[in-house]
Amino acid sequence: KNKGFTAKVLAVSDKPVLNSLNKYHRNPDGGAVFSYKNGGWIYVSNSEISNKKGGVGAFKFNKNGKLLKYYKILEKTDRNCSGGKTPHNTWLSCEEHSKGMVWQCYPDGKKPAMPLPQLGIFSHEAAAVDPKTNIVYLTEDDHDGLIYKFVPKYNTDKNYSDGILYAACRGKDKTIDWKEIKDPSAEKKKTRYQVNKGYRNNKWEGCVYHPEGFIYICESNKGIYRYDIRNNTLELFYKSKVTNDPKKLNSPDNICITPKGNILVSEDPGGLWTEYLELWIINHHTKQALPFLQVHGHFGSELAGVAFSPNGRKLYFSSQRGVDGRGITYEVSGNFNF
């Protein structure tokens, strides 16, 4: 209903993309956009499927936004949920299960994806990288899940090959006490139980870096938290609930930053039988929230993979299970001047 915007289906799970034999992956989830030469871009999309059938697919577009091809950049992994961009033009794809790992993927597909067990073995949801320090912030979507950060030994380390994993624990007032995870492999004890006073929640979801020095973190049951990197404080930025009210933001999940520095967040009602699923815009300064887009009749699905093209004229997102169990990835065109 927003004037000046148009939407189209980019791909549907199990159907060929661009009339090729290459079928689109199932359960599209977290995603991001990467620039490449000649003004084009690549949109990557996770596949949250079990039994070694997950992974990451990629759409390549030219500078005019024409889809050129679709291909896989990671295969034979499990439940690739969300993830995050790195300053090195790579995608961190996160596996959401108890033995889950983070995989560093190359959007152009020219290098094989690399497992990063040093970022912890746990039910990974999302990652956000501070480009100033190369520190990776991680969320755990599990019972009593925590927030983590991986501090590379060298801030120029493109492979995150060496460093220390910490968990966010409650300090005085709103401050965070970052405690080292001694065994990131979780061979004897789960990472979240290796520390005391951990900042525990049952539904830590998407997270994203904001260039003003914040990490925004979704928690589906409570709302959106904001970690102030400079002041080392964590507080609830925007309060929401698990409801099916189309006039309110429900169950925030995936999150990204708009071209103007505000927040775009998608809803995951967690199986709640609701007619509406929405994308919401939240003003970074005033906290005013407005619905931007609705999908109707996608019962039992969730929205995910929100990401903007480099020119700010395209928005990509997915309905993970669509209207009939098959995921749908959309492209919305317009001037996203917000």
Secondary structure, DSSP 8 states (H G I E B T S, - for coil): --TT-EEEEEEEBTSBSTTSS-BB-SSEEEEEEEE-GGG-EEEEEEE--STT-EEEEEEEE-TT--EEEEEEEEEEES-EEEEEE-TTS-EEEEE-STT--EEEE-TTSSS--EE-GGG-SS-EEEEEEETTTTEEEEEE-STTB-EEEEEESSTT-TT--SEEEEEEEE-STTBEEEEE-S-TT-SSS-GGGSSSSB--BS-EEEEEEETTTEEEEEETTTEEEEEETTTTEEEEEEE-BS---TTS-BSEEEEEE-TTS-EEEEE--TT---SEEEEEEE-TTT--EEEEEEEES-TT--EEEEEE-TTSSEEEEEESSTTTS--EEEEEES----
